[in-house]
Amino acid sequence: MAQPIYKLYTMRYTPEWYALSSDDQHAILAKVEASRKAVGGEVILMAASLDEKWSGWGVEKYPSLEAIGQHAITLYMIKWFTYVYSESVLGMDIPPSVM
């Protein structure tokens, strides 16, 4: 069985995002959410950032690395990275016996 994978990300919107209408922004966000759900991903936390570089950050949980890969393909197909700058780190649970 695949082990859950966590994705920590930081993000900020691009000028292209702000050029979109509110309806277009909502439509794109709905596609991102639908893609995440379709692969079994879930939002653990979304937060606003008090940082000069990033406007937000979050943690998502996916059932497998393959699920994250499928979600990433959809993000590229909808041109998500035209609208956000982001950085991500992937990780998995560490058993207490390892620490």
C-alpha positions as CSV (number, residue, x, y, z in Angstrom):
1,M,0.0,0.0,0.0
2,A,1.3,3.5,-0.9
3,Q,2.2,5.7,2.0
4,P,0.5,9.2,2.2
5,I,2.6,12.1,0.9
6,Y,2.4,15.6,2.3
7,K,3.0,18.7,0.3
8,L,4.1,21.9,1.9
9,Y,3.9,24.9,-0.4
10,T,4.4,28.6,-0.4
11,M,2.7,30.8,-3.1
12,R,1.8,34.2,-4.4
13,Y,-0.3,35.3,-7.3
14,T,1.2,36.7,-10.5
15,P,0.1,39.9,-12.3
16,E,-1.7,37.6,-14.8
17,W,-3.9,36.3,-12.0
18,Y,-5.0,39.8,-11.0
19,A,-5.8,40.6,-14.7
20,L,-8.4,37.9,-14.7
21,S,-12.1,38.6,-13.9
22,S,-13.4,37.4,-10.5
23,D,-15.5,34.8,-12.4
24,D,-12.4,33.5,-14.2
25,Q,-10.4,33.3,-10.9
26,H,-13.2,31.3,-9.3
27,A,-13.4,29.0,-12.3
28,I,-9.7,28.2,-12.1
29,L,-9.7,27.7,-8.4
30,A,-12.7,25.3,-8.8
31,K,-10.6,23.3,-11.4
32,V,-7.7,23.1,-8.9
33,E,-10.0,21.9,-6.1
34,A,-11.7,19.3,-8.4
35,S,-8.4,17.9,-9.5
36,R,-7.1,17.6,-5.9
37,K,-10.3,15.8,-4.9
38,A,-10.2,13.6,-8.0
39,V,-6.8,12.1,-7.0
40,G,-7.8,11.8,-3.3
41,G,-5.9,14.9,-2.1
42,E,-7.0,17.0,0.9
43,V,-6.2,20.3,2.3
44,I,-4.7,20.1,5.8
45,L,-4.1,23.8,6.3
46,M,-4.1,27.0,4.2
47,A,-2.7,30.1,5.7
48,A,-2.1,33.8,4.8
49,S,1.5,34.7,5.2
50,L,2.9,37.8,6.9
51,D,6.0,37.6,4.7
52,E,7.2,40.0,2.0
53,K,7.8,37.2,-0.5
54,W,4.8,34.8,-0.1
55,S,1.2,35.7,0.3
56,G,0.2,32.3,1.5
57,W,1.2,28.8,2.3
58,G,-0.4,25.4,3.0
59,V,-0.1,21.7,3.6
60,E,-1.9,19.1,1.5
61,K,-2.1,15.3,1.9
62,Y,-2.2,12.9,-1.0
63,P,-2.6,9.1,-0.9
64,S,0.5,8.5,-3.0
65,L,3.3,10.1,-5.1
66,E,1.4,9.0,-8.2
67,A,-1.6,11.1,-7.0
68,I,0.5,14.2,-6.6
69,G,1.9,13.6,-10.1
70,Q,-1.5,13.3,-11.7
71,H,-2.6,16.5,-9.9
72,A,0.5,18.3,-11.2
73,I,-0.3,17.2,-14.8
74,T,-3.7,18.8,-14.4
75,L,-2.2,22.0,-12.9
76,Y,0.0,22.3,-16.0
77,M,-2.9,21.6,-18.3
78,I,-5.0,24.5,-16.8
79,K,-1.9,26.7,-16.9
80,W,-2.0,27.2,-13.1
81,F,1.6,28.2,-13.0
82,T,0.9,31.2,-15.2
83,Y,-1.1,32.5,-12.3
84,V,1.0,31.6,-9.2
85,Y,4.6,31.6,-8.2
86,S,5.2,28.7,-5.8
87,E,7.7,26.4,-4.1
88,S,6.8,23.0,-2.7
89,V,8.4,20.4,-0.5
90,L,7.2,16.8,-0.4
91,G,7.5,14.5,2.6
92,M,6.0,11.5,4.4
93,D,5.3,10.5,8.0
94,I,8.4,9.4,10.0
95,P,7.6,6.6,12.4
96,P,8.4,7.6,16.1
97,S,10.8,4.7,16.3
98,V,13.1,6.5,13.7
99,M,13.3,9.7,15.6
